[in-house]
Amino acid sequence: MTVAMAMERKTYIRTNIGDLFPNLYVMAIAPPGVGKTLITGTTQDFMRELPEHHMAPSSVSRASLVDSLVAAERKVVIPQNNPPVLAFNSLAVVQNEMGVFLPAYDSEFMAVLTDLYDCRNFSEKKRGKDIDNKLSAPQLNLFAATTVSYLSDSMPEGAWDQGFLSRTILLYSGEVIKRSLWDTIDKSVELKNDLIHDLKQIGSMTGRFKFEQEAASAIDAWHKADGPPKPDHPKLQHYNSRRTTHVLKLCMIASAARGNDFIITLDDYHRALDWLLSAELYMPDIFKSMAVGGDPKVIEETYYWAYKKYSKKQQDIPESEVIEFIQNKVPAHSVERIYSLMIKSKLFEKRLEGIRPRAKKD
């Protein structure tokens, strides 16, 4: 994400639908206390090393976001170009809490974010004021952290069919890892300086990326095949229509992170696709977490299902079937915990042929 922000609107690729820039909308979703703000904070720290780049304030409204973007004017001199000055407006938004950026669902705010993502002409006239904002070359990068409960409470059902969320890459982890309080973290000054040096080099890149023929053929074949493997959750239907765009943007980022030759190689494409597929693997777990209603409800549903199944056939239930049932109810990281709780609480008895539900005591 930091690389995308450093690249701004100075680099692009050309497709049959026009020029595409490497800006992204990304949300990191996890329970409280997992370390989301450590990631967003690190992004902020690195972006501060690029003082010519513009970052939004930590708390912005729809109006102040547009004002910040208007103020984020950039002019880059490229002598070989005609004209030799590249003018654009580019803003990086990094939010430790999405709820601060968007306290409640606001369809007008979402529409603005959708328009800005596409990097096309943007205009807004403010009522009651003699202000008419017109931007011919805007760009916005958004990286925000949030929780499943925020999405559940703030995003109505229809929001998943609309532009903003379909343009957003969702990074999800529900696993809480407890580490020692005394673990040391390698904060090599030399490594940090090397990363800052590379980031500044990326921040100075201007021009058009081109695909090697092998890479171009590979991504075209993937696109024509409808991008396998594709998320099949109903709420990701509209997101699926934009996956090729995500991969193209990630290809530029992978190439820039590797070097400054402006060539997208087959390795760059594979790396970009791997990034996207890794994120998509856990996206459906977001909706499971939004819907489960807590461990007690899942345990009750699993017990009721198993008891009915056993009562009907009077046969032990294969453990794999129980695991599969729980997997359809909760994110992958919770399956083993739920199953173990049901064994320890003696709702299930492990037997040679599988699992047998115990009769509940009145």
Short mmCIF file of the C-alpha atoms (twelve columns), coordinates in Angstrom:
data_MODEL
# 
_entry.id   MODEL 
# 
loop_
_atom_site.group_PDB 
_atom_site.id 
_atom_site.type_symbol 
_atom_site.label_atom_id 
_atom_site.label_alt_id 
_atom_site.label_comp_id 
_atom_site.label_asym_id 
_atom_site.label_seq_id 
_atom_site.Cartn_x 
_atom_site.Cartn_y 
_atom_site.Cartn_z 
_atom_site.pdbx_PDB_model_num 
ATOM 1   C CA . MET A 1   0.000   0.000   0.000   1 
ATOM 2   C CA . THR A 2   2.872   2.349   0.777   1 
ATOM 3   C CA . VAL A 3   4.333   1.714   -2.674  1 
ATOM 4   C CA . ALA A 4   1.000   2.575   -4.321  1 
ATOM 5   C CA . MET A 5   0.859   5.837   -2.382  1 
ATOM 6   C CA . ALA A 6   4.433   6.716   -3.339  1 
ATOM 7   C CA . MET A 7   3.693   6.138   -7.030  1 
ATOM 8   C CA . GLU A 8   0.844   8.681   -7.062  1 
ATOM 9   C CA . ARG A 9   -0.602  9.563   -10.484 1 
ATOM 10  C CA . LYS A 10  2.777   9.758   -12.240 1 
ATOM 11  C CA . THR A 11  2.791   6.200   -13.562 1 
ATOM 12  C CA . TYR A 12  0.193   4.225   -15.522 1 
ATOM 13  C CA . ILE A 13  -0.554  1.430   -17.925 1 
ATOM 14  C CA . ARG A 14  -2.613  1.758   -21.089 1 
ATOM 15  C CA . THR A 15  -5.457  -0.672  -21.805 1 
ATOM 16  C CA . ASN A 16  -8.330  -0.697  -24.296 1 
ATOM 17  C CA . ILE A 17  -10.472 1.140   -21.747 1 
ATOM 18  C CA . GLY A 18  -7.956  3.915   -21.144 1 
ATOM 19  C CA . ASP A 19  -5.087  4.705   -18.805 1 
ATOM 20  C CA . LEU A 20  -5.045  2.941   -15.444 1 
ATOM 21  C CA . PHE A 21  -3.202  4.307   -12.392 1 
ATOM 22  C CA . PRO A 22  -1.838  2.311   -9.415  1 
ATOM 23  C CA . ASN A 23  -4.061  3.753   -6.676  1 
ATOM 24  C CA . LEU A 24  -5.839  1.342   -4.334  1 
ATOM 25  C CA . TYR A 25  -8.580  1.242   -1.712  1 
ATOM 26  C CA . VAL A 26  -7.667  -1.286  0.991   1 
ATOM 27  C CA . MET A 27  -9.285  -2.112  4.326   1 
ATOM 28  C CA . ALA A 28  -7.487  -4.188  6.970   1 
ATOM 29  C CA . ILE A 29  -10.171 -5.986  9.000   1 
ATOM 30  C CA . ALA A 30  -9.469  -7.773  12.271  1 
ATOM 31  C CA . PRO A 31  -10.622 -7.929  15.913  1 
ATOM 32  C CA . PRO A 32  -9.446  -5.230  18.342  1 
ATOM 33  C CA . GLY A 33  -5.942  -5.676  19.684  1 
ATOM 34  C CA . VAL A 34  -4.556  -7.660  16.743  1 
ATOM 35  C CA . GLY A 35  -2.199  -4.921  15.548  1 
ATOM 36  C CA . LYS A 36  -4.029  -3.171  12.715  1 
ATOM 37  C CA . THR A 37  -2.874  0.272   13.814  1 
ATOM 38  C CA . LEU A 38  0.728   -0.936  13.835  1 
ATOM 39  C CA . ILE A 39  0.410   -1.512  10.085  1 
ATOM 40  C CA . THR A 40  -1.363  1.770   9.327   1 
ATOM 41  C CA . GLY A 41  1.042   3.628   11.617  1 
ATOM 42  C CA . THR A 42  4.038   2.166   9.799   1 
ATOM 43  C CA . THR A 43  2.527   3.298   6.494   1 
ATOM 44  C CA . GLN A 44  2.130   6.811   7.887   1 
ATOM 45  C CA . ASP A 45  5.729   6.840   9.120   1 
ATOM 46  C CA . PHE A 46  7.106   5.892   5.709   1 
ATOM 47  C CA . MET A 47  4.904   8.365   3.855   1 
ATOM 48  C CA . ARG A 48  6.229   11.172  6.065   1 
ATOM 49  C CA . GLU A 49  9.621   10.463  4.508   1 
ATOM 50  C CA . LEU A 50  8.174   11.793  1.237   1 
ATOM 51  C CA . PRO A 51  7.452   15.407  2.212   1 
ATOM 52  C CA . GLU A 52  6.397   16.416  -1.306  1 
ATOM 53  C CA . HIS A 53  3.562   13.870  -1.192  1 
ATOM 54  C CA . HIS A 54  0.256   14.839  0.404   1 
ATOM 55  C CA . MET A 55  -1.462  12.993  3.260   1 
ATOM 56  C CA . ALA A 56  -4.972  13.670  4.505   1 
ATOM 57  C CA . PRO A 57  -5.534  14.669  8.152   1 
ATOM 58  C CA . SER A 58  -6.465  11.856  10.541  1 
ATOM 59  C CA . SER A 59  -10.077 12.984  10.766  1 
ATOM 60  C CA . VAL A 60  -11.793 14.161  7.594   1 
ATOM 61  C CA . SER A 61  -15.377 14.684  6.522   1 
ATOM 62  C CA . ARG A 62  -16.617 14.471  2.943   1 
ATOM 63  C CA . ALA A 63  -16.180 18.231  2.532   1 
ATOM 64  C CA . SER A 64  -12.737 18.366  4.113   1 
ATOM 65  C CA . LEU A 65  -11.594 15.357  2.067   1 
ATOM 66  C CA . VAL A 66  -12.347 17.211  -1.147  1 
ATOM 67  C CA . ASP A 67  -10.687 20.340  0.265   1 
ATOM 68  C CA . SER A 68  -7.605  18.295  1.128   1 
ATOM 69  C CA . LEU A 69  -7.497  16.826  -2.364  1 
ATOM 70  C CA . VAL A 70  -7.813  20.276  -3.927  1 
ATOM 71  C CA . ALA A 71  -4.883  21.408  -1.774  1 
ATOM 72  C CA . ALA A 72  -2.868  18.305  -2.725  1 
ATOM 73  C CA . GLU A 73  -1.690  19.834  -5.975  1 
ATOM 74  C CA . ARG A 74  1.449   18.385  -7.510  1 
ATOM 75  C CA . LYS A 75  3.557   19.592  -10.436 1 
ATOM 76  C CA . VAL A 76  6.350   17.359  -11.659 1 
ATOM 77  C CA . VAL A 77  8.803   18.513  -14.321 1 
ATOM 78  C CA . ILE A 78  9.505   15.920  -17.024 1 
ATOM 79  C CA . PRO A 79  11.723  17.669  -19.623 1 
ATOM 80  C CA . GLN A 80  11.181  15.083  -22.366 1 
ATOM 81  C CA . ASN A 81  7.403   15.421  -22.192 1 
ATOM 82  C CA . ASN A 82  5.256   17.879  -24.105 1 
ATOM 83  C CA . PRO A 83  4.154   19.787  -22.105 1 
ATOM 84  C CA . PRO A 84  7.119   19.329  -19.739 1 
ATOM 85  C CA . VAL A 85  5.077   19.796  -16.537 1 
ATOM 86  C CA . LEU A 86  2.807   17.023  -15.266 1 
ATOM 87  C CA . ALA A 87  0.093   18.533  -13.044 1 
ATOM 88  C CA . PHE A 88  -2.257  16.454  -10.907 1 
ATOM 89  C CA . ASN A 89  -3.832  16.210  -7.443  1 
ATOM 90  C CA . SER A 90  -2.892  13.151  -5.393  1 
ATOM 91  C CA . LEU A 91  -3.861  12.432  -1.793  1 
ATOM 92  C CA . ALA A 92  -3.027  9.523   0.514   1 
ATOM 93  C CA . VAL A 93  -5.597  8.716   3.201   1 
ATOM 94  C CA . VAL A 94  -4.369  6.467   6.017   1 
ATOM 95  C CA . GLN A 95  -6.883  5.872   8.806   1 
ATOM 96  C CA . ASN A 96  -6.222  3.900   11.977  1 
ATOM 97  C CA . GLU A 97  -9.984  3.502   12.384  1 
ATOM 98  C CA . MET A 98  -12.402 3.472   9.460   1 
ATOM 99  C CA . GLY A 99  -15.089 4.562   11.930  1 
ATOM 100 C CA . VAL A 100 -13.320 7.911   12.347  1 
ATOM 101 C CA . PHE A 101 -13.159 8.436   8.591   1 
ATOM 102 C CA . LEU A 102 -16.744 7.263   8.035   1 
ATOM 103 C CA . PRO A 103 -18.688 7.194   11.343  1 
ATOM 104 C CA . ALA A 104 -21.904 6.121   9.607   1 
ATOM 105 C CA . TYR A 105 -22.885 5.057   6.131   1 
ATOM 106 C CA . ASP A 106 -23.149 8.122   3.920   1 
ATOM 107 C CA . SER A 107 -24.243 7.463   0.340   1 
ATOM 108 C CA . GLU A 108 -22.994 10.876  -0.848  1 
ATOM 109 C CA . PHE A 109 -19.574 10.314  0.695   1 
ATOM 110 C CA . MET A 110 -19.444 6.837   -0.875  1 
ATOM 111 C CA . ALA A 111 -20.292 8.333   -4.268  1 
ATOM 112 C CA . VAL A 112 -17.404 10.803  -3.938  1 
ATOM 113 C CA . LEU A 113 -14.979 7.996   -3.043  1 
ATOM 114 C CA . THR A 114 -16.209 5.975   -6.016  1 
ATOM 115 C CA . ASP A 115 -15.683 8.877   -8.405  1 
ATOM 116 C CA . LEU A 116 -12.200 9.623   -7.099  1 
ATOM 117 C CA . TYR A 117 -11.051 6.005   -7.361  1 
ATOM 118 C CA . ASP A 118 -11.390 6.095   -11.127 1 
ATOM 119 C CA . CYS A 119 -9.016  9.109   -11.416 1 
ATOM 120 C CA . ARG A 120 -11.267 10.919  -13.860 1 
ATOM 121 C CA . ASN A 121 -12.453 14.531  -13.906 1 
ATOM 122 C CA . PHE A 122 -14.072 15.493  -10.630 1 
ATOM 123 C CA . SER A 123 -16.129 18.574  -9.837  1 
ATOM 124 C CA . GLU A 124 -18.148 19.689  -6.836  1 
ATOM 125 C CA . LYS A 125 -20.023 22.921  -6.291  1 
ATOM 126 C CA . LYS A 126 -20.742 23.826  -2.686  1 
ATOM 127 C CA . ARG A 127 -24.144 25.222  -1.917  1 
ATOM 128 C CA . GLY A 128 -24.294 28.620  -0.296  1 
ATOM 129 C CA . LYS A 129 -20.674 29.312  -1.149  1 
ATOM 130 C CA . ASP A 130 -19.013 30.654  -4.238  1 
ATOM 131 C CA . ILE A 131 -16.820 27.548  -4.491  1 
ATOM 132 C CA . ASP A 132 -16.657 25.306  -7.514  1 
ATOM 133 C CA . ASN A 133 -13.986 22.633  -7.182  1 
ATOM 134 C CA . LYS A 134 -12.834 21.187  -10.489 1 
ATOM 135 C CA . LEU A 135 -10.054 18.638  -10.715 1 
ATOM 136 C CA . SER A 136 -8.937  17.357  -14.094 1 
ATOM 137 C CA . ALA A 137 -6.416  14.800  -12.806 1 
ATOM 138 C CA . PRO A 138 -7.353  13.632  -9.290  1 
ATOM 139 C CA . GLN A 139 -6.140  10.511  -7.520  1 
ATOM 140 C CA . LEU A 140 -6.896  9.056   -4.105  1 
ATOM 141 C CA . ASN A 141 -5.288  6.190   -2.196  1 
ATOM 142 C CA . LEU A 142 -7.132  4.874   0.865   1 
ATOM 143 C CA . PHE A 143 -5.803  2.514   3.524   1 
ATOM 144 C CA . ALA A 144 -7.959  2.057   6.620   1 
ATOM 145 C CA . ALA A 145 -8.206  -0.382  9.512   1 
ATOM 146 C CA . THR A 146 -11.496 -1.534  10.942  1 
ATOM 147 C CA . THR A 147 -13.350 -4.354  12.686  1 
ATOM 148 C CA . VAL A 148 -16.036 -6.771  11.539  1 
ATOM 149 C CA . SER A 149 -18.462 -5.167  13.985  1 
ATOM 150 C CA . TYR A 150 -17.991 -1.800  12.256  1 
ATOM 151 C CA . LEU A 151 -18.874 -3.326  8.890   1 
ATOM 152 C CA . SER A 152 -21.819 -5.154  10.397  1 
ATOM 153 C CA . ASP A 153 -23.190 -2.065  12.151  1 
ATOM 154 C CA . SER A 154 -22.399 0.545   9.494   1 
ATOM 155 C CA . MET A 155 -22.761 -1.078  6.085   1 
ATOM 156 C CA . PRO A 156 -26.325 -1.804  4.933   1 
ATOM 157 C CA . GLU A 157 -26.955 -4.827  2.727   1 
ATOM 158 C CA . GLY A 158 -27.115 -2.687  -0.406  1 
ATOM 159 C CA . ALA A 159 -23.661 -1.211  0.217   1 
ATOM 160 C CA . TRP A 160 -22.016 -4.430  -0.992  1 
ATOM 161 C CA . ASP A 161 -23.633 -3.944  -4.402  1 
ATOM 162 C CA . GLN A 162 -22.386 -0.385  -4.790  1 
ATOM 163 C CA . GLY A 163 -19.232 1.208   -6.115  1 
ATOM 164 C CA . PHE A 164 -17.068 1.844   -3.076  1 
ATOM 165 C CA . LEU A 165 -16.914 -1.660  -1.619  1 
ATOM 166 C CA . SER A 166 -16.623 -3.271  -5.046  1 
ATOM 167 C CA . ARG A 167 -13.465 -1.205  -5.544  1 
ATOM 168 C CA . THR A 168 -12.002 -2.091  -2.143  1 
ATOM 169 C CA . ILE A 169 -9.598  -4.951  -1.414  1 
ATOM 170 C CA . LEU A 170 -10.508 -6.445  1.972   1 
ATOM 171 C CA . LEU A 171 -7.684  -7.933  4.046   1 
ATOM 172 C CA . TYR A 172 -9.100  -10.091 6.834   1 
ATOM 173 C CA . SER A 173 -7.605  -11.932 9.780   1 
ATOM 174 C CA . GLY A 174 -9.592  -13.112 12.768  1 
ATOM 175 C CA . GLU A 175 -6.738  -14.861 14.486  1 
ATOM 176 C CA . VAL A 176 -5.483  -13.288 17.705  1 
ATOM 177 C CA . ILE A 177 -1.892  -14.312 18.386  1 
ATOM 178 C CA . LYS A 178 -0.571  -13.658 21.867  1 
ATOM 179 C CA . ARG A 179 3.135   -12.966 21.850  1 
ATOM 180 C CA . SER A 180 5.539   -12.578 24.725  1 
ATOM 181 C CA . LEU A 181 5.692   -9.078  26.131  1 
ATOM 182 C CA . TRP A 182 9.462   -9.314  25.965  1 
ATOM 183 C CA . ASP A 183 9.910   -10.406 22.353  1 
ATOM 184 C CA . THR A 184 12.372  -8.155  20.582  1 
ATOM 185 C CA . ILE A 185 11.459  -6.658  17.238  1 
ATOM 186 C CA . ASP A 186 14.224  -6.122  14.733  1 
ATOM 187 C CA . LYS A 187 14.272  -2.423  13.976  1 
ATOM 188 C CA . SER A 188 17.462  -2.313  12.003  1 
ATOM 189 C CA . VAL A 189 18.316  1.298   11.219  1 
ATOM 190 C CA . GLU A 190 20.183  0.155   8.113   1 
ATOM 191 C CA . LEU A 191 17.167  -1.791  6.837   1 
ATOM 192 C CA . LYS A 192 14.827  1.128   7.498   1 
ATOM 193 C CA . ASN A 193 17.136  3.519   5.681   1 
ATOM 194 C CA . ASP A 194 17.318  1.149   2.715   1 
ATOM 195 C CA . LEU A 195 13.517  0.971   2.569   1 
ATOM 196 C CA . ILE A 196 13.224  4.753   2.721   1 
ATOM 197 C CA . HIS A 197 15.815  5.081   -0.050  1 
ATOM 198 C CA . ASP A 198 13.869  2.662   -2.248  1 
ATOM 199 C CA . LEU A 199 10.582  4.391   -1.468  1 
ATOM 200 C CA . LYS A 200 12.015  7.732   -2.557  1 
ATOM 201 C CA . GLN A 201 13.189  6.152   -5.802  1 
ATOM 202 C CA . ILE A 202 9.695   4.785   -6.380  1 
ATOM 203 C CA . GLY A 203 8.228   8.184   -5.516  1 
ATOM 204 C CA . SER A 204 10.264  9.790   -8.289  1 
ATOM 205 C CA . MET A 205 9.176   7.374   -11.030 1 
ATOM 206 C CA . THR A 206 7.203   8.856   -13.932 1 
ATOM 207 C CA . GLY A 207 6.007   7.169   -17.078 1 
ATOM 208 C CA . ARG A 208 4.144   4.276   -18.629 1 
ATOM 209 C CA . PHE A 209 4.504   0.625   -17.648 1 
ATOM 210 C CA . LYS A 210 4.539   -1.970  -20.390 1 
ATOM 211 C CA . PHE A 211 4.013   -5.718  -20.230 1 
ATOM 212 C CA . GLU A 212 6.450   -8.291  -21.486 1 
ATOM 213 C CA . GLN A 213 4.651   -10.408 -24.094 1 
ATOM 214 C CA . GLU A 214 4.646   -13.473 -21.851 1 
ATOM 215 C CA . ALA A 215 3.137   -11.499 -18.963 1 
ATOM 216 C CA . ALA A 216 0.595   -9.808  -21.252 1 
ATOM 217 C CA . SER A 217 -0.543  -13.168 -22.604 1 
ATOM 218 C CA . ALA A 218 -0.817  -14.664 -19.119 1 
ATOM 219 C CA . ILE A 219 -2.968  -11.908 -17.643 1 
ATOM 220 C CA . ASP A 220 -5.127  -11.779 -20.771 1 
ATOM 221 C CA . ALA A 221 -5.757  -15.528 -20.568 1 
ATOM 222 C CA . TRP A 222 -6.643  -15.230 -16.862 1 
ATOM 223 C CA . HIS A 223 -8.996  -12.330 -17.617 1 
ATOM 224 C CA . LYS A 224 -10.746 -14.155 -20.480 1 
ATOM 225 C CA . ALA A 225 -11.190 -17.221 -18.262 1 
ATOM 226 C CA . ASP A 226 -13.077 -15.014 -15.769 1 
ATOM 227 C CA . GLY A 227 -10.228 -14.887 -13.288 1 
ATOM 228 C CA . PRO A 228 -10.028 -18.310 -11.626 1 
ATOM 229 C CA . PRO A 229 -10.246 -19.037 -8.772  1 
ATOM 230 C CA . LYS A 230 -12.994 -16.499 -8.128  1 
ATOM 231 C CA . PRO A 231 -14.698 -15.720 -4.793  1 
ATOM 232 C CA . ASP A 232 -18.200 -17.205 -4.832  1 
ATOM 233 C CA . HIS A 233 -19.814 -15.346 -1.931  1 
ATOM 234 C CA . PRO A 234 -22.961 -13.481 -3.108  1 
ATOM 235 C CA . LYS A 235 -21.837 -10.216 -1.507  1 
ATOM 236 C CA . LEU A 236 -18.643 -10.276 -3.571  1 
ATOM 237 C CA . GLN A 237 -20.452 -10.486 -6.910  1 
ATOM 238 C CA . HIS A 238 -19.827 -6.835  -7.803  1 
ATOM 239 C CA . TYR A 239 -16.288 -6.973  -6.401  1 
ATOM 240 C CA . ASN A 240 -15.591 -9.847  -8.806  1 
ATOM 241 C CA . SER A 241 -16.242 -7.619  -11.805 1 
ATOM 242 C CA . ARG A 242 -13.241 -5.441  -10.821 1 
ATOM 243 C CA . ARG A 243 -10.664 -8.125  -10.080 1 
ATOM 244 C CA . THR A 244 -8.821  -7.647  -13.367 1 
ATOM 245 C CA . THR A 245 -8.419  -3.958  -12.548 1 
ATOM 246 C CA . HIS A 246 -7.004  -4.880  -9.138  1 
ATOM 247 C CA . VAL A 247 -4.490  -7.264  -10.694 1 
ATOM 248 C CA . LEU A 248 -3.372  -4.680  -13.254 1 
ATOM 249 C CA . LYS A 249 -2.793  -2.114  -10.521 1 
ATOM 250 C CA . LEU A 250 -0.934  -4.670  -8.403  1 
ATOM 251 C CA . CYS A 251 1.235   -5.551  -11.424 1 
ATOM 252 C CA . MET A 252 2.448   -1.957  -11.573 1 
ATOM 253 C CA . ILE A 253 3.143   -1.990  -7.843  1 
ATOM 254 C CA . ALA A 254 5.024   -5.304  -8.073  1 
ATOM 255 C CA . SER A 255 7.150   -3.988  -10.929 1 
ATOM 256 C CA . ALA A 256 7.953   -0.710  -9.144  1 
ATOM 257 C CA . ALA A 257 8.834   -2.591  -5.941  1 
ATOM 258 C CA . ARG A 258 11.266  -4.729  -7.949  1 
ATOM 259 C CA . GLY A 259 12.975  -2.016  -10.001 1 
ATOM 260 C CA . ASN A 260 12.535  1.059   -12.182 1 
ATOM 261 C CA . ASP A 261 12.604  -0.447  -15.673 1 
ATOM 262 C CA . PHE A 262 8.834   0.120   -16.183 1 
ATOM 263 C CA . ILE A 263 8.521   -3.471  -17.439 1 
ATOM 264 C CA . ILE A 264 5.918   -5.838  -15.984 1 
ATOM 265 C CA . THR A 265 7.406   -9.326  -16.163 1 
ATOM 266 C CA . LEU A 266 5.716   -12.698 -15.783 1 
ATOM 267 C CA . ASP A 267 7.106   -12.870 -12.235 1 
ATOM 268 C CA . ASP A 268 5.572   -9.473  -11.469 1 
ATOM 269 C CA . TYR A 269 2.200   -10.720 -12.720 1 
ATOM 270 C CA . HIS A 270 2.418   -13.921 -10.659 1 
ATOM 271 C CA . ARG A 271 3.352   -11.905 -7.573  1 
ATOM 272 C CA . ALA A 272 0.451   -9.508  -8.098  1 
ATOM 273 C CA . LEU A 273 -2.022  -12.342 -8.625  1 
ATOM 274 C CA . ASP A 274 -0.735  -14.134 -5.537  1 
ATOM 275 C CA . TRP A 275 -1.293  -10.988 -3.457  1 
ATOM 276 C CA . LEU A 276 -4.891  -10.750 -4.624  1 
ATOM 277 C CA . LEU A 277 -5.722  -14.446 -4.259  1 
ATOM 278 C CA . SER A 278 -4.202  -14.509 -0.775  1 
ATOM 279 C CA . ALA A 279 -6.514  -11.671 0.271   1 
ATOM 280 C CA . GLU A 280 -9.547  -13.245 -1.404  1 
ATOM 281 C CA . LEU A 281 -9.031  -16.572 0.339   1 
ATOM 282 C CA . TYR A 282 -10.230 -15.045 3.621   1 
ATOM 283 C CA . MET A 283 -12.796 -12.545 2.335   1 
ATOM 284 C CA . PRO A 284 -15.795 -14.896 2.809   1 
ATOM 285 C CA . ASP A 285 -14.835 -15.260 6.480   1 
ATOM 286 C CA . ILE A 286 -15.762 -11.596 6.940   1 
ATOM 287 C CA . PHE A 287 -19.409 -12.360 6.252   1 
ATOM 288 C CA . LYS A 288 -19.385 -15.442 8.452   1 
ATOM 289 C CA . SER A 289 -18.080 -13.309 11.312  1 
ATOM 290 C CA . MET A 290 -20.757 -10.694 10.650  1 
ATOM 291 C CA . ALA A 291 -23.545 -13.259 10.812  1 
ATOM 292 C CA . VAL A 292 -22.658 -15.881 13.408  1 
ATOM 293 C CA . GLY A 293 -23.995 -14.111 16.491  1 
ATOM 294 C CA . GLY A 294 -21.272 -15.463 18.760  1 
ATOM 295 C CA . ASP A 295 -19.934 -18.890 19.746  1 
ATOM 296 C CA . PRO A 296 -23.024 -19.960 21.764  1 
ATOM 297 C CA . LYS A 297 -25.264 -19.699 18.709  1 
ATOM 298 C CA . VAL A 298 -22.873 -21.713 16.530  1 
ATOM 299 C CA . ILE A 299 -22.504 -24.373 19.240  1 
ATOM 300 C CA . GLU A 300 -26.279 -24.615 19.609  1 
ATOM 301 C CA . GLU A 301 -26.837 -24.943 15.853  1 
ATOM 302 C CA . THR A 302 -24.082 -27.553 15.512  1 
ATOM 303 C CA . TYR A 303 -25.423 -29.615 18.407  1 
ATOM 304 C CA . TYR A 304 -28.997 -29.464 17.093  1 
ATOM 305 C CA . TRP A 305 -27.853 -30.548 13.608  1 
ATOM 306 C CA . ALA A 306 -25.761 -33.431 14.993  1 
ATOM 307 C CA . TYR A 307 -28.457 -34.604 17.400  1 
ATOM 308 C CA . LYS A 308 -31.082 -34.761 14.643  1 
ATOM 309 C CA . LYS A 309 -28.683 -36.598 12.336  1 
ATOM 310 C CA . TYR A 310 -27.763 -39.152 15.014  1 
ATOM 311 C CA . SER A 311 -31.386 -39.653 16.136  1 
ATOM 312 C CA . LYS A 312 -32.454 -40.419 12.592  1 
ATOM 313 C CA . LYS A 313 -29.854 -43.112 11.806  1 
ATOM 314 C CA . GLN A 314 -28.505 -44.075 15.248  1 
ATOM 315 C CA . GLN A 315 -25.004 -43.993 13.756  1 
ATOM 316 C CA . ASP A 316 -21.960 -42.077 14.888  1 
ATOM 317 C CA . ILE A 317 -21.286 -39.014 12.734  1 
ATOM 318 C CA . PRO A 318 -17.930 -38.876 10.916  1 
ATOM 319 C CA . GLU A 319 -15.733 -36.173 12.421  1 
ATOM 320 C CA . SER A 320 -15.152 -34.712 8.951   1 
ATOM 321 C CA . GLU A 321 -18.887 -33.985 8.575   1 
ATOM 322 C CA . VAL A 322 -19.001 -32.148 11.894  1 
ATOM 323 C CA . ILE A 323 -15.970 -30.082 10.938  1 
ATOM 324 C CA . GLU A 324 -17.524 -29.296 7.556   1 
ATOM 325 C CA . PHE A 325 -20.756 -28.132 9.219   1 
ATOM 326 C CA . ILE A 326 -18.857 -25.796 11.564  1 
ATOM 327 C CA . GLN A 327 -16.732 -24.515 8.661   1 
ATOM 328 C CA . ASN A 328 -19.889 -23.313 6.957   1 
ATOM 329 C CA . LYS A 329 -20.813 -21.298 10.046  1 
ATOM 330 C CA . VAL A 330 -17.618 -19.616 11.206  1 
ATOM 331 C CA . PRO A 331 -14.281 -18.351 9.828   1 
ATOM 332 C CA . ALA A 332 -11.564 -20.964 9.394   1 
ATOM 333 C CA . HIS A 333 -9.594  -19.779 12.430  1 
ATOM 334 C CA . SER A 334 -12.573 -20.515 14.744  1 
ATOM 335 C CA . VAL A 335 -13.432 -24.051 13.590  1 
ATOM 336 C CA . GLU A 336 -10.996 -25.973 15.767  1 
ATOM 337 C CA . ARG A 337 -11.844 -23.850 18.823  1 
ATOM 338 C CA . ILE A 338 -15.617 -24.407 18.457  1 
ATOM 339 C CA . TYR A 339 -15.171 -28.134 17.897  1 
ATOM 340 C CA . SER A 340 -12.845 -28.444 20.898  1 
ATOM 341 C CA . LEU A 341 -15.301 -26.557 23.121  1 
ATOM 342 C CA . MET A 342 -18.083 -28.976 22.227  1 
ATOM 343 C CA . ILE A 343 -15.896 -31.972 23.098  1 
ATOM 344 C CA . LYS A 344 -14.677 -30.460 26.378  1 
ATOM 345 C CA . SER A 345 -18.183 -29.439 27.418  1 
ATOM 346 C CA . LYS A 346 -19.293 -33.057 26.764  1 
ATOM 347 C CA . LEU A 347 -21.862 -32.100 24.147  1 
ATOM 348 C CA . PHE A 348 -20.024 -34.524 21.853  1 
ATOM 349 C CA . GLU A 349 -18.431 -37.838 22.685  1 
ATOM 350 C CA . LYS A 350 -15.516 -38.952 20.527  1 
ATOM 351 C CA . ARG A 351 -15.873 -42.580 19.503  1 
ATOM 352 C CA . LEU A 352 -14.037 -44.982 17.238  1 
ATOM 353 C CA . GLU A 353 -16.428 -44.412 14.336  1 
ATOM 354 C CA . GLY A 354 -16.783 -40.654 14.800  1 
ATOM 355 C CA . ILE A 355 -18.787 -38.306 16.989  1 
ATOM 356 C CA . ARG A 356 -21.875 -39.044 19.054  1 
ATOM 357 C CA . PRO A 357 -23.922 -36.182 20.553  1 
ATOM 358 C CA . ARG A 358 -24.777 -36.616 24.222  1 
ATOM 359 C CA . ALA A 359 -28.289 -36.052 25.469  1 
ATOM 360 C CA . LYS A 360 -28.572 -32.720 27.273  1 
ATOM 361 C CA . LYS A 361 -29.498 -32.830 30.928  1 
ATOM 362 C CA . ASP A 362 -32.706 -31.037 31.859  1 
# 
